[in-house]
Amino acid sequence: MSNASLTERIAQGLKASLLAEIVYMISNAALVVLLARFLLDPDSYGLLYLAISVLGVVQLFGSLGLAKSGARYVTEYLEKDATQVRGVLRATLKYNLVAVALTMLALAVFREQVAAIVDEPALVPLLLVGASYIAFYSLVSYVRAMFQAFNRVSWSAVVRSAESLSRLVFAAAFVLLGLGAVGALLGYVAGAAMGALVGFVVLYRRFYTAQPEAETLEPGLNRRILEYSFPLTLTKASVVLDSRIDTILVGALLNTTAVGYYALASQIADFIIVPATSLGYTISPTFGEQKASNELDRAARTYETALRHVLLIYIPAGVGLALVAEPTIRFVFTAEYLGAVPLLQLFGFYVVVRAVHKITGDGLDYIGRASDRARARMVTAAANFGLNLLLIPAIGILGAAIATIITYTTYTLLNVYYLFRELPVEVGRLLYTIAAACGISVPMAGVVLLARSAISGIPSLLAVVFGGGLVWALLAVSSGLLDVRRIVAQLS
């Protein structure tokens, strides 16, 4: 594949993925504002996201690493022998459905015991609804992974958009009907069901039926799918525990109001990394293709370009987030949530690290380094658990944020190290980008600091954010770090 066609495909995938992430971000932001500002108090809001965190851990058993393992082999056999692709899709789905059924049954039976472990009896009705949550979100993960494997992230984007828009409509409607946190969770279930329905229809009609059918499945292929799912499951388990255990421990060791603060700060940080998420999701399969074709230099240049732009955007963005954290919480979510401000300030650094990981981590799975990634994630997840147990009782919810930042940064650096060992990345240019991004952040921060005292509501908050962004853009373009014409040409 030529450089031009690769760039065009990445640009097309990025546009579709970014559009879907923007739809997701806007709909999720609208839902968060509706729930936090108008429909739920901090305690109910915290209960909802405590339930979602618990379900996120339980869902691990409903999906394991099967979808990503199947996706890896779909990508491989599309290049080697397309007649095996149908078999990979069927086997992966079959294993996934068995895991989903067993997990749903276990949660329905043991929901009271799970709530007792977290020391929150109010979770019981939400966990009953959560059995369906696990089923549909596992199926959404399956179809999105397969679209990514086919390098058709535009369809994954459609699923993402259908899920997020449906969730907004149904969650708001069910809460307005008086169902509270349970209604909001039912909205999440309805959104996932809609996303799964759309995804399976498209996957079957546009991709499954288009593949040639082999008379027999390659010997040992089913076994290899299961075997490769093991390190991916370990990675996913570590990811889930690392991302959910802090919220669960905040709920168990403190209270659901503290969970509400922590969840809100985390969600705002999630909004900010949407572009990096889209970029990483789009470019990850190309690493596997280029390695299979022995084009390591091209893979390295692809990664370098992505990483330079991520650093250039997110280092200043993290600084800006820390500076406007207080007015953002006060004017967008009301003073009831001011307890989230110090968390959001700390997450200014966290968004930079997460953005780097978003364009690095998945790529390791596609180039066969899932085992290394799994080991790193297991160690850092265990460290995160221990640090949370140590820091939350000592300094409250700030302890959870500090533990997360320390361990996630360590994990990301290990991911970068593993990828650098696989690809001939030019480190000097990346170090220059880091220094330049930090330099741009200084005058931008000065402008925001001077203007911050004038913030008196949402319009003036947006004006200050826009002003800081304008300073960043002018400096990035004038320094030559950002080529606007090239970016517009590739995305047009």
N, C-alpha and C positions, 0 to 999 in steps of 0.2 A: 504493500500500500504506500502511495506517495505521501510526502510531507503535506502537500496541499490537501489531499483527500482526508488525511488524518486530522488536520487542523479544522477542516470543514465539518467533519463528523463530530469532533469534540465541541465545536462552537454550536452546532445544531442541538446536540444533547444538552449542552449547558443552558441554552436558551429555554428549552422545554423544562428542564429540571428546575432552573431558576424561577421560571414563571409559576410552576407548581409550588415551589417553596414560598414564593411571594403570596400566592393564594392561601397556602397553609398558614403563613405568618400573619396575614391580615385576619383570616377567620379565627385563628387561635388567639390573636391579640384581642379581637372583638369579644370572644368568649371569656377570656380572662378578665377583661374590663367589666363585662356584664355580670359575671359571677362575683368578682371581688368587690366591685363598686356598688352594684345595685341589688343583686339577688341573694347573696350569701354573706353571713358575717365571717370574720376571720376564723372562728372556731369551726364552722361548717365547711368553709373553704379548705382548711387544714385537714379535716376529716376526709374530704373527697380525695385530696392528693396523697394522704397517707394510704388510703385504699388503693389508689393507682400504683403507688410504690410497692405495696405488698403484692399486688397482682402482677406487677412487672417481674418480681422475683419468681413467683409461681409459674408465670408464662414461660419461663426458661425451659421447664420440663415439657411444655406443650409444643415447642418448636426445636429445641436443642440447636445443633449447628447444621441441621439437615438442609435447609434452604440454601445456605451459602455453599455447602458442599456440592449439592446438585448444580448450583450455578457455576461453580468452578469447572465441573465436568461438561456441562453444556457448552461453555466457552471453548474448552479443549477439543471436544468432538465436532463442533462446527468447523474447526480447522482440519481435523484429522479424518473423521468418518461421520458424516451427518446422519447416516442411517441409525446410529445409536442414540440420537438425541431424544426421540420419543420414549425410549426405554428409560433414559435418565429422568425425564419429567415424571413418568408414571411411578417409578420406584421411589423417587423423592417424595412425591405426594402421598403415596401409600404409607410410607414410614411416618410422615408428618401427621396424617390423620389418626394413626394408632396412638401416637404420643399425645395428641390433643384429647382424644377420648378418655384416655387413662387419667390425664391431668384434671379434666373437668370433673370426672367422677370423684377423684380424691378430694378436690377442693369443696365440692358440694357436701361430702360426707364429713369432712374435718374442719369446716369453716369456723365453728365455735372454738376449737382448739387453736386455730391460727390466730383468731382475735385475742385469745387469752395470752398467747406468746407475746403479742405486741402490747398487751395490757390495755386494750381498748374495746370493750364490749359493743360499742356502737358500730363497729366494723361489720358485725355479723350479716345484716341485710345487704350491705354493699358487696360482701364476698360471695353471697349467693348469686347476685347479678353478675359478679365477676367471672363465674364459670363461662358465661357466653362471651364476655370480654376476651378471655384467653383464647377461645376458639376462633373468633373472627380476626383478632389481631395476628394470630399465628398464620392464618390463611392469607392475610394481606402481606405479611412478610414474605411468604412463599411466592406470590405472584410478582411482587416488586423485585425480588431477587432474580427471578427468571427473566423478566424484562431487561434487567441490567445485564444478565449473562448474554442475552441476544444482542446487546448493545443498542437497545431501543428504549432508552430511558425516557423518551417522550411518552410512552405508554405507562411507564411507572409513574410519571408525572400526572397523567390522567387519573390514575388510581389514587394518588396522594390528594389531588384536588377534590375528587368525589368524596373521599373520606372526610377531609377537613370541613368542607362546606356542609355536608350532611350532619356532621357532629355539632356544628354551630347551631343549626336550625333545631335539631332534635333536643339537644341539651337545654337550650334556652326554653323551648316549649315545655319540656317535662318539668323544669324547675318552676316555671310560671303556673303550671297546673298544681303546684303545692307539694311536689315530691322531694324537694330539697336536694341534699347531696346524692341520694339514691337516683333521683331523676336525672341529675347531671351525668352520673355514671351510665345510666341507660342511654343517654344521648351519645356517649362515647361508643357504646356497643352498636347502636344504630348506624353511626358513621362508619365504623369498621365493617359492618355487614354490607353496606352500600359499596364501599371500596372493594371488598372481596368479590362481590357479584360482578361488578364492572370488570375487574381484573381477570377473573376466570373466563368470562365470555370472550374477551379479547385474546387471551392466551390460547384458548382452544381454537378459535376461528382463524386467527391471523398467524399463529406460529406453530402450534402442535400439528394441525392438519397439513401445513405446508412442508413438513419434513418428510423425507423418504423413510419408509419403514423397513427395518432389517428383519430377515426371517428369524434370526435368533439374536439374543443379546450377547454381547461380547463376554466370554467367560470371566468371572470375577469382578465384573463392573459393579454389581450391587454391593458386593463386599467392600470395594474401594470407596464407594459413596459413604458407606457407614463408617469405614475406618477414618476417612478424612474428616468426617463430621465430629470425631472425638476431640481433636485439638481445637476445632472451631467452637464446639460446645464449651470447652474449658475457657476459651477466650470470651465467649458470650456470657458464660456464668460469671466470670470475673468482671466483665463490663456491667452486667446487670447489678451485681452486688455492689460494685464500686459506685454506680450511679444512683442506686436506690437505698443502699443500706444507711446512708447518712440521714435521709428523710425518715426512714423507719426508726432509727435510733433517737432522732430528735423527738419523734412522737412517743416512743417508749420511755425515754429518760426525762423529757420535759412535758410538753402538752401539744394539743392539736393547733392551738393558736400559733405557737412557735413553728409548727409545720407549715402553717399558712404563710408566714413571713419567708421561710426558707424556700418554699415552692414558688412563691412570687418572684423572688430574686433569681432563682434558677431559670424560670420561664423567660424573664427579660433577657438573660444571657443567651438563652436558646434562640430568641428572635434575632439577635445580632449576628449569630454565626450562620444564618441561612445561606448567604452566598458561598461560603466555604463548604458547607454541606453539599450544595448543588455541584460545585466544582469537583469535589472529591468523589462523589457518586458517579459523575460522568467519566472521569479519567481513569478510575481504578481498573476497569476491565482491559484498557489499552496496555497497561503494564504487562498483564499476562500474555496478551497477543504478541507484543513486541519481544518478550523474553522467549516465547515459543518460536518466533522467527529469528532469534539470535540478533535482535536489533537493540542491544543494551544502550548504546549511545543515544538513540532516539528516545528511548524511555527516560533516560536521565535528563535530556533537554526538556521533555514534557513536564517532568516533575519540577525541575528548576524554575521553569517559567511560572508554574502554578504557585510554588512556594514563595517566589519573589513578590508576586502580586498579593498573596495572602498576608505576608509580613508588612508590606507597604500599606495595606488597608487596616489591618487589625491592631497593629501597635498604636497608632493614633486613636483608633476607635476605643481601645481599652482605656486609654488615658481620658478620653472624653466621657466615657461611661462613669468612671469614678468621680469626675468633677460635677456631673449633673444628676447624680444618684438621688440626692435629697429632694430637689424640686420635681423630679420625675415621679417619685413615690407620692409626694404630697399632693400634687395637682392632678395626676392621672388616676391614682388609686385611693386618695383621701388620706387624712392624717391617721386613720385607724391602722394603717400598714407601715408607719414610719419605723417600726422595729426592723423592717427589711433593709433600711438604708445602709448600715455598715456592711451587711452581706453583699449588697450590690456593688459597693465600693471595692471590696475585695475581689469580686468577680470581674472587675476591669482587667486584671491580669489573667484571670482564668479564661476569658474569651480568646485571648491571644493563643494560649496553649491549645485550647480546643480546636481553634481554626487550623493550626498546624497539624494536629492529629487527624482532622477530617480529610485532609488530602494525602495522608500518609498511611494510616492504619489499614484500610481496606485493600490498598495496593499490595501489601505484604501477603494477604490471603491469595491473591491472584497470581503471585509469582512463587507460590509454594513455600512461603515462610510462616505459615499459620502456627506451626509448633513453637517457634521462637516467640511469636506474638503472644501465644497462649501462656507460655511460662512467665513472660514479663507481666502480663495482666494478672495472673494468679498471685504473684508475689506482691505486686502493688495493691491489689484488692485486699489481701490479708493485712497489709500495712495500714490501709485506709480504715479497715474495721477496728484494728487496735488503736489507732490514733483517735478515732471517733469516741471509743470507749474511755479513752484517757482525757480528751479535751472537752467533750460536751459537758460532763459533770463539773469541770473546772471553770470553763468560761462561757458555757451556754451555746447558743446556735453559732456563734462565731467560731467555736471549736470545730464544728462540722465543716464549715467553709475552709478553714485553714488546713484541716486534714485532707480534704478533697483536692485542694490546690497543690499541696506538697506531693501527694501520691500520683495525681494525674500528670503533673509536670515530669516526674520521674519516668512514668510509663511512656509519655510522648517522646521524650529524649531517647529512650531505648528503641522505640519504633523507628525514629529517624536514623539511629545508628545502624539498625538492621537493614534498612533500605539503602543506606550509603554503602554498605558492604556488598549489596547486590548490583547497584548501579554506579557508574562512574560520574558521580555528581561533583561539580566544581564548587568547593566549599568557599573559596575566596569571594566569589561574586555574591554568595548568600550573606556572608558576613558584612560586606559593603552595604547590601540592602538593609540589613538590621540597623547598622549605624545611621544610614540615611533616614530610615523611618523614625528612629528616635530623634534625629535632628529636626525633622518636620514637626514632630509632636510638641516640641518646646514652644514655638510661636503660636501654634494652634491652641495649646493649653493656656497661654497668656491671654489670648482673645476671649476664651470661654470664661476664665477667672474674672476678667474685667467686666464682662457682661452679665455674669451670674447674678449679681445683686439686683439686677433690673427684672429678674423673672418674677412675675406676679400671677401667672396662670398658664394654661396650655399654649395659647398663641405666642406669648413671649418665650416660653420654653422652646418651642419649635424654631423660633427666630434665632435663638442662641445656638441651637444645634446646627441649624443651617449655616450660620456665620462661621462656626468652627469648621464645618465641612467645606465651606468655600475656601477658607484659608488653606486647609489641607490640599484641596484640589489644585489651587494656584501654585503652591510650592512643589507638589508632586509633578505637575506638568512642566513648570519652568525649569526644574532640575533635570528633566529628561528621564526621570524614573517611570513616568506614566505616559505612554504613547496613546493618546485618545483616538487618533485617526485609525491606528491599527486595530484597537479594540472595537471601535464602531464598525470597521470593515468586516471583521470576523464575526460579529454578532448580527450584522444586517442581512 
